[in-house]
Amino acid sequence: MPKGEGKLIAQNRKARYEYTILETIEAGIVLKGTEIKSIRAGRINLKDGYASIRDGEIWLYNVHIAPFEQGNQFNHDPVRPRKLLMKKKQIDSLYGEVKQGGNTLVPLKVYIKNGFAKVLIGLAKGKKQYDKRETIKRREQDRQMRRAIKDNY
């Protein structure tokens, strides 16, 4: 998690189950008019989102930001592609990593930091079914251990 992270708005909990996160990078989001108001209200969904590198720029797809209720004709398309703000060097290194088979970019969290919306992008590798079962098993064991410790005290 980046140092000095602001107010958490949305989290993609399914991503850590579906993917092994190799690296995380913070990026700014280019937003239009009322989108930031909807984000501050927590009306964003990262569930099916992913990022892609196209023409030397990184874009965020399938992230749903609900239209702002008090907005008028200036409301936005809820699932439009949104450009992410990163340094060229970071984008180039991510491009090399994504070109390797099985790696993808997924949004993990959206938060407000210093008044700006930021997204935490994870360089991820898809998990196999047996890895997912292992994750569930480990989570259950941790839960049982915490329960046992709690009962003993």
C-alpha positions as CSV (number, residue, x, y, z in Angstrom):
1,M,0.0,0.0,0.0
2,P,1.5,3.4,-0.9
3,K,2.7,5.5,1.9
4,G,0.4,8.3,3.0
5,E,-2.7,6.8,1.3
6,G,-5.8,8.9,1.6
7,K,-9.5,8.0,2.1
8,L,-10.3,4.6,0.6
9,I,-13.3,4.8,-1.7
10,A,-13.5,1.4,-3.4
11,Q,-11.6,-1.9,-3.3
12,N,-11.5,-4.8,-5.7
13,R,-11.4,-7.7,-3.2
14,K,-12.0,-10.3,-5.9
15,A,-8.7,-9.4,-7.6
16,R,-6.6,-10.8,-4.9
17,Y,-8.5,-14.1,-5.1
18,E,-8.4,-14.4,-8.9
19,Y,-4.8,-13.2,-9.4
20,T,-1.4,-13.3,-7.7
21,I,-0.3,-9.7,-7.4
22,L,3.3,-9.3,-8.4
23,E,3.7,-5.5,-8.1
24,T,1.5,-2.5,-7.3
25,I,1.7,1.0,-8.8
26,E,-0.2,4.2,-7.9
27,A,-1.6,6.2,-10.8
28,G,-3.8,9.3,-11.2
29,I,-7.1,9.1,-13.2
30,V,-8.1,11.6,-15.8
31,L,-11.8,12.4,-15.0
32,K,-14.5,14.6,-16.5
33,G,-16.8,17.0,-14.7
34,T,-19.0,15.1,-12.4
35,E,-17.0,11.9,-12.2
36,I,-15.0,13.1,-9.2
37,K,-18.2,13.9,-7.3
38,S,-19.5,10.4,-7.9
39,I,-16.2,8.9,-6.8
40,R,-16.2,10.9,-3.6
41,A,-19.7,9.6,-2.9
42,G,-18.4,6.1,-3.3
43,R,-20.4,5.3,-6.4
44,I,-17.6,3.3,-8.3
45,N,-17.3,-0.4,-9.1
46,L,-13.9,-2.0,-9.9
47,K,-15.2,-5.5,-10.2
48,D,-14.7,-6.1,-13.9
49,G,-12.1,-3.5,-14.5
50,Y,-8.7,-3.9,-16.1
51,A,-6.0,-1.7,-17.5
52,S,-4.3,-1.8,-20.9
53,I,-1.4,-0.1,-22.5
54,R,-2.2,1.4,-25.9
55,D,0.0,3.9,-27.9
56,G,2.3,4.5,-25.0
57,E,-0.5,5.4,-22.7
58,I,-2.2,3.4,-20.0
59,W,-6.1,3.2,-20.0
60,L,-8.6,1.9,-17.5
61,Y,-11.5,-0.1,-18.9
62,N,-14.8,-1.5,-17.5
63,V,-14.7,0.6,-14.3
64,H,-18.2,1.8,-13.6
65,I,-18.6,5.3,-12.2
66,A,-22.3,6.0,-11.7
67,P,-23.6,9.3,-13.1
68,F,-23.8,12.1,-10.6
69,E,-27.4,12.5,-9.3
70,Q,-27.4,16.3,-9.3
71,G,-25.6,16.4,-12.7
72,N,-27.5,17.6,-15.8
73,Q,-26.5,17.3,-19.4
74,F,-22.8,17.2,-18.4
75,N,-23.0,13.7,-17.0
76,H,-20.6,11.1,-18.3
77,D,-20.8,7.6,-19.8
78,P,-20.5,5.3,-16.7
79,V,-18.1,2.8,-18.3
80,R,-16.0,4.9,-20.7
81,P,-12.2,4.2,-20.9
82,R,-10.3,6.5,-18.6
83,K,-6.7,7.5,-19.1
84,L,-4.3,6.9,-16.2
85,L,-1.5,9.2,-15.3
86,M,1.9,7.6,-14.9
87,K,5.5,8.4,-15.9
88,K,6.7,7.1,-19.3
89,K,9.4,5.0,-17.7
90,Q,6.8,3.2,-15.5
91,I,4.5,2.6,-18.5
92,D,7.4,1.2,-20.5
93,S,8.5,-1.2,-17.7
94,L,4.8,-2.3,-17.3
95,Y,4.5,-2.9,-21.0
96,G,7.5,-5.3,-20.9
97,E,5.9,-7.1,-18.0
98,V,2.5,-7.4,-19.6
99,K,3.9,-8.7,-22.8
100,Q,5.1,-11.8,-20.9
101,G,2.4,-14.4,-21.0
102,G,-0.3,-14.5,-18.3
103,N,0.4,-11.0,-16.8
104,T,-2.4,-8.4,-16.7
105,L,-3.1,-5.1,-15.0
106,V,-6.0,-4.9,-12.6
107,P,-7.3,-2.0,-10.5
108,L,-7.0,-2.9,-6.8
109,K,-8.2,0.2,-5.0
110,V,-9.4,3.7,-5.6
111,Y,-8.8,6.4,-3.0
112,I,-8.6,10.2,-2.6
113,K,-5.1,11.5,-1.9
114,N,-4.5,15.2,-1.5
115,G,-7.8,16.0,-3.2
116,F,-7.1,13.8,-6.3
117,A,-8.5,10.4,-7.2
118,K,-5.8,7.8,-7.3
119,V,-6.0,4.1,-8.4
120,L,-3.7,1.4,-7.2
121,I,-2.9,-0.8,-10.2
122,G,-1.6,-4.3,-9.7
123,L,0.6,-6.3,-12.1
124,A,-1.1,-9.7,-11.8
125,K,-0.7,-13.2,-12.9
126,G,-3.9,-15.4,-13.1
127,K,-4.3,-18.1,-10.5
128,K,-5.0,-21.7,-11.4
129,Q,-8.0,-23.4,-9.8
130,Y,-5.8,-25.3,-7.3
131,D,-4.2,-22.0,-6.2
132,K,-7.6,-20.6,-5.5
133,R,-8.4,-23.6,-3.3
134,E,-5.1,-23.1,-1.5
135,T,-6.1,-19.5,-0.8
136,I,-9.5,-20.6,0.6
137,K,-7.8,-23.3,2.8
138,R,-5.2,-20.8,4.2
139,R,-7.9,-18.3,4.9
140,E,-10.0,-20.9,6.8
141,Q,-7.0,-22.0,8.8
142,D,-6.2,-18.4,9.8
143,R,-9.8,-17.9,10.8
144,Q,-9.8,-21.1,13.0
145,M,-6.5,-20.0,14.6
146,R,-7.8,-16.6,15.5
147,R,-11.0,-18.1,16.9
148,A,-8.9,-20.5,19.0
149,I,-6.7,-17.7,20.4
150,K,-9.8,-15.6,21.1
151,D,-11.5,-18.5,23.0
152,N,-8.4,-19.1,25.1
153,Y,-8.2,-15.5,26.3
